[in-house]
Amino acid sequence: MGIAMVALARTKSGRWASRKVIPSDVRDAYGKREEKKTWPPSLSEEQAKAELGAWLSPIEERISLLRAAKSAVPVTLTARQCRSIAGDWYKALSEAEEERFTEGVGEWDWDADIDSIVGPNDGDPLRPIPFVLNERERVLAERGLTVTPDTAERLLQDMLSLYLDFLRLMERRVAGDFGADSVIDTLPAPESVSVAQGVSLRDLFADYAKTGSAAPRTVLRWQGVVGSFIDYLGHDNAEKVTRSDVYGWFEALRQQGLSVSTITRTYRAAVSRIYRIGVDKGLLSINPAAGVEVIGPKKAETRPKALSDTEAKTILRAASGSQPEGLSEHHARARRWVPWICAYTGARVNEITQLRAMDIRKEDGVWAFRITPDAGSVKTRKARSVPIHSHLIEQGITDLAKVGDKTPLFYNPNGAKAGSGKYPLYAQMGSKLAKWVRELGVTEVQSPNHGWRHRFKTVARRVGMDPEARDAIQGHAPRTEGETYGEYPLGALKRELEKIPPVPLSPS
């Protein structure tokens, strides 16, 4: 079975880059031989892979839909079904464009656009324009539909009619009329129109994403994984997949350079999970990914994952020192405090970069950091309070506390560079800190940010901290059923945390 795997590489300028060769069987319909994309050099490898997955997903979905369309039998849709499909398109178009147009886009010759569609005589068919023609093909491809010529024309006329309504709506918005869109009430309810082609892997993944059981970044990452699997298979039919297919995919991924750990924890996990949904729903009889082992050499580890004492002191000295004048207030504050907080909490760096002023507070008389999904991403999706070490209090960390103030401490939510669900601003700040640490000469540790998390556990063991306490502070899952009972009082956590002595910054 042929396969065109997608690699991620650095260019000479340092940017991340990738290219996707379009399979020959759909290349003519796709209209391109390949797609290319680059990303900023400041992204870590993990972040670049997440961006790669998000970029690849719609490309692979389009390839899959084009293949489905080639093999599908043309269908005839009813007038209501055509109007429903066109209505869904109209709603999406209006929602996507209304904000942009109401902000003002300069002059627009509405009459010229309308005249290009409306015929000279009443009752004439509406005249197609390239934009709506392309949108019709896209809409049909997304639904995996191949339709008869009569249906294609009926759908086109419905979309042209609604596009005229859209132009008039935008004209009203720009003129300052923000009244209700009367067209919406005339549209029929959405109807499910598709061509039966077995159990779709993408549909299974969509069912999984709707459950909300995974974090948004996991959903985005797995979406790319499922797209990669479909591209390898050359089809989207979950019923046709064999254990041999899954094993072959793992081998292809390993030949691409992915580690056994990455394939097992991400690629196998994603596919196995969506198959379990299909089995649980009674759509599939077996999970072909269950128990398939990823075979290959383990990645060599030449040093511990934790920051060494020397590396930790290097970072903390720099954090306590002066910062460049050109650095923004939030960036300078992040450099000053985030490494110190990570050193005394072992928290994930993005749990700290997302902290708000209100998240530094007193609870039951104990100063604590409140790490909560309300502020951003928490892997366990569970809020926790972490006591603040006395050395941090001595340095003045509590001066940042403001009751009820949701202002982020370590990034500017109103900055020029907006964040996104897959790469929010607090995660961008975490990446900037990692880059800064590399510039300090701390280059051997695999992940300088995550190195604090490993170091905290090392130091906690060194000073004899209670195992339950160190897990509670870091947000690790309890090791036994018994440890899930009750809560660990904040005062008790504080006593355990204070076993860690202040980090000395002297050269010795």
N, C-alpha and C positions, 0 to 999 in steps of 0.2 A: 504494500500500500504506500503510495507516495505521500510525502509530507513536506511542507515548507514551514519550518519552525521560525519564530520571530525572535531575533536576538536584540539585546540591549547593549550598547557600547558607548565608549567615550570618543568624541571627536578630538582633533588636534587642539581645538580651542577649549576643550574641557567640557563642552555641553554633552548631555546624554542624547543619544540618537537611536532610531530604529527605523526599519523599513519592512513593509509587508508586501510580498509578491502576491498578486491576485491570481488564484488558480485559473489555469487555461480554460477550463470548461465553462466559466462564467465571465471570462475577461472581456469579451465583446459586449455583453450586456452591462457589465460594470462600467465600462468606458475608460478604464485605466489599466496599465500593466502593473503598477505598484502604488502604494501609499507611503509617504515619508513623514517623519515627525521628529522634532528635537525638543529638549527640555533644558531648563537652566542648570548650570554646573553646580549650583549650591545645593541641589537636592541630594539626599543620601541615596545609596543604592536601593534601600527598601522603598523610599518615597518615589524614586524613579520607576521602580517596578510597578508600584500602584498606579502611577500616571500611565505607564505603558498599558496596563490592563484596562484602564478606563478608556484609553484611546482605541485600543484594538476591538473592544466589545462591539461598538456599532458597525465597524467594518466587517467583522466576522458574522454579525447578524445579517447584514445586507447580503453577504455571500451565501449564507444559508437560505435566505428567502429567495434569492435568484435561482438557486438550485431547485428549491421547492416549486417555484413558478414554472420552471422548465418541464417538470415531470407531472404537473397537475393537469387534470382534465378541465377545460373551460366550463364555467358555470354561468347560469343566468340568474341575476338577482331581481327581486321585485322592486317596484317603484319605491316602496317604503324602505327597503334595505338600502337602496342607493341614497335616498335622502338622509337616512340615518348615518351612513358613512360620511357623506358630505357634511352633515351637521356636526359630527365629531371633529372633523377637520376645521370647520369654521370656528368652533369654540376654542380649539387649541391655538389657532392663528390669532384670534382676537385677544386671548389672554397673554400670548407671547409678545404681541406688538403694541398693545394699548398703552402701556407705560412709556415705551419709547416715543410714540407719537405724541402723547399728551405732554411730554417734556419739551416739545417744539423741535421740528426737524427742518425748519426753513420752508421755502415755497414748494408746493406740490401741485402740479397741474392735474387736479382730480378729473376735470371734464375730459381731458385728453385720454386718460386711462379708461374712463367709462366709455368714451366714444370708440375706443379700440375693441371693445367687447360687444357693445350693442349694435345690432344691425340697423340699416337705414329705414326698414319698414317694421311696423308692429307685427309681431308673430314670427319674425325671422329667428332662426336659431342663433344663440349667442356665439360670437366668434372666439375661437380659442386663442389664448396667448401663451407663450412659452412657459411662464411661471406656473400657471394652473395645469398645463399639460404635464409638466414634470412632477407637480404635486400629486396628480392623479396616479402616476406610475409609482411614486413613492408610497402612497397610501395603500395601493393594491399589493405592492411587494411586502410591506410591513405585515399585512394580514395573510400573506401567503396565497393570494387569490390570483387565478388566471380566469378572466371573464370573457364572455362572448363579445363580438363587436357591438351588438346592440346595447348590451349592458355597459360597456366602456363609454359609449356615446351618452347614454342616459346619465351616468355618473358625472361625466365631464360637464354636461349642461347644468346639473345641480350644483356642482362646485363653482362654475362660472357665475351662476345666479347669486350664490352666497358670497362670492368674491366682490360682486357689485355692492352687496349689502355691507360688506366689510369696508370697502372704500368710502362709502357714505358715512359709516359709523366713525371712521378715523377723521373724516372731514369735520364732522360734528365735534369730535373731541378737541381737535386743534382750534376750533372756533370757540371753545369754552363751554360747550354743551356736554355735561356729564350725566345726563339722564339715563334711565335704564335702557338696555338694548332690547327692543321689542321683538327682534328676530328670534331670540333664544326660545321664547315661549311657543313659537310655531314649529320647532323642530321635534321630530319623533324621538322617543326614548332610544338609547343605544341598543342595537341588536347584535348578537353574536353571529358573525358570518365568517366561516372558515372552511377550509378544505380538509377533510379527514386524511391525515397522513401518519397515523400511529400516535404514540405518546411522545410529545415533544420534550426534549431535554430543556429547552428554554422555558417552556411552560412550567415544568417541574421546578426550575429555579425561581421563576416568578412567584409560584406558590410559596416557596420557602422564604423569599424576600418579604412577602406580605405578612408573614407571621410576626415579624419584628423581633425575632429571637436573636438576631445578630446585629452588631454595631454597623452603622452606615458604611464605614471604611471596609469592613469585612465583606459586606454585600457587594461593594464596588470591586474589591479584589477578586471575589469568587465569580463575579459576572465575567471577568476576563478569563478566568480559569475554564469556565464552562464553554466559553466561546472558543478557547484553544482546543478543547476536547472535540467539539463539533467540527472544527476545521481539520483536525487530524482524521476524524472518522469519514468526513466527506458527506455526512448526512446528520439529521437532527432527530432521528427516530430512536428513542430510548429502548424500544423492544428488540431492536436488531443488534444491540451491543453485547459482545461476548466477553468473557474473562480474558481471552486472548487479546481482544482489542485494548482492554484496559492495561494489560501487561505491556503490550507494544507501545502504548502511549507513554507509560512510565519510562521505558527504555529510551524512547525518542527524547523525552525531556532530560534524561540523564546525559545523553550524548550532547545535548545542547549546552550542558555545563551546570545544570541545576543540581544542588546537593540532594542526597538521599533524604535528609531531614526536611528540606523545603518541599520536596515532592510529597513526602508522607504527610506532613502537617498542613499543607495548603492544598495541593492538587488532589491527592487521594481523598482528603477530608471533604472537600467541596463536592466531588462527584458522588462519593459514598452517601453524603448527607441527603442530596436531592433524590437519590435512588430510594433511600429509606422512606421518603415522603411518598414516592410512587407506590412502594410496596404497602405502606400503611393505608393508603387510600384505595387499595385494591386495583390499581391501574396496572401494576407490574407484579410478576410472580417472584422474581429474584433480584438481588442486588449484585451485579457482576463485579463490583469493586470491593465487596466485603472479603477481607482476608487476603487480598492480593498483596504480596510483599514487594516492596521496592528494594531491589538488590543492587548493591554497589558499595564501593569503599566509603567509609565514614570520613568526614572532613577532618583533617589533621588539626589538632589544637596545640600550638607552640607556646602558649602562655595562658594563665588564668583569665577569665572574663572580667574579674573585678579590677578596679583601679588599685594600683599599689599605693602604699603610704606616700612614697615619693611623688607619684603622679597626682594624688589627691592634694598634697600640699602645694604643688606647682599651680594647680587650678585655683585653689582657695587663696593663695597669695595674690594671684592676678585679679581675682574677684574683689579682694579687699583693697586693691590699688586703684590708682586713678584710671579713668577711661578716656578715650579720645574725645576731643571737643565736638567733633562732628556727629557723634553717636546720638540717636534720639533718646529722649527721656526714658521711654519704656525699655529700649534696648539696654541702656546703661543700667537701669534698675534690675533688669533680668540678669545681666552679667554679675552685678553685685550680690544678688540674693539667691538666685536659683541654685547655683552649685552648693552653697552653704545649706540651704533647706534640704536638698537631695542628700547631702552628707549625713544629716541628722534625722532623716525620715526614711531613706531608702525608697522613696516614692518614684513612680514613673515620671520622667521629666515633663511630659505634657500634662500630668495631673497638677504640676506646680505652675507651669507657664500659663495655665488657664485660671489661676486663683484670682478672686476678686477681693476688693478691700473688705467686704463683709465676711469673707471666708477666714479672716484672722480674727479670732474672738475668744472670749472666756466662756467656758462651759463648766459648771459646777466648781467655779473658782480656779480652773486650770486653763492657761492659755493654750489654744489649739488651732491647728489648721483644719478647716472643714473641706474635705475633698468630696465633691458631689457631682453627679451627672448634670445637675442644674447649671453648672459652670462650663461644661464641655464633655469630654470623653473620659469615662472611667471603665476600664476593661471589664470589671465584674458587674458594672451597672449598679453597684451598691455604694451609697454614701458612707463615709467613715470619718471619724475625728481622730486626728493624730496630735499628741501632745507636742508642744514646742520646747525644745531643749533649752536649758538655762543659758547656754552660751549664745544662742541666737537672740534671746531676750536681752542679754547684756549688750549685744551689738546694735540693738534698736529695732528689731524686726516688727515689734508691736506698734511702732510709730506709724506703720502703714495701715493699721486697722481702722475701719470706719463702719460703725453699726448701720446696717441696712443699705450700704453703698454697693451697687452691683458693678462699679467701674472696674474693668480688668487692671491688674497691677502691672503686668509684664508685656502687654501688647496694646496697640492703639486700635480700638474697634472702628474708628473713623478715619483710619489712614488711607492713603491713596491706593495702596495695593489691597484689594479685597480678598477675603478668604473664600473657601468653598467647603462643601460637606466632606470632600475627600482630602482637602489640604487646608484646614482652617488656620486662622492667624496664629493661634497659640502653638500649633504644630510647626508653623513656619519659624516661630521664634525658637523652638527647640532645635531646629535644624541650624539656625544661625549660631546658637550656642555651641553645638557640636563642631561646626566649622571653626569657630574661635578657639576651641580647645585644641584642635589639630594644629592651629597656627602657633599655639603655645609650645608645641613640640611633643604633645602627648599623642603619639601616632601609632603605637604598637597595639593598644587595646582595641578589640574588635568594634565596640561601640562605646564611645566616651560617655554618652548620656546614660546608657544602661549599666555602665560600669559602676556607677554609684549604687545602683540597686544590689549588685552582687557584693560590693564592698561592705554595705551596711550589714548584710547577713554575716560576712566574715568577722567584722568587728563585734557584732552582737554575740557571736559564739566565743570570741576571744575574751569578752568580759563576763561571760556566764549569764547572759540575758535569758529569761524564761522563753522557751521555744514558742509557746502560745502567744506571748507578748510580741515577739519579733514578727510573727506571721500576721497578727492583728494590725500592727503598725504599718506593715507594707501592703496589707490588703490581700494577702495570700489565703487560699482556701484552707479551712481546717483539715488536719491530717486524719482525724478519726471522727466517727459519728458522735462520740461523747463531746468532742470539742465544739460541735455546732450548738450545743445547749448554752443558754445564757449569754450574757454580754461580758466583755472585759472592761471594767470600770476605768474611766479616763485617769483617775488618780493613780490607780495601780499601774497603768501603762506608763505614766509619768515617772514613777519610781524606777521602773525597769529601764526606761530610756536614759535616765540620769546615770546609769552605770557606765555609759559611754563617756569617757573623759573629753574635755575640750581638745579640739585638734590643735596641736602646737605648730606654729608656722616658722619656728626657728629652723635654720638649715640642718641642725642636728636632729 
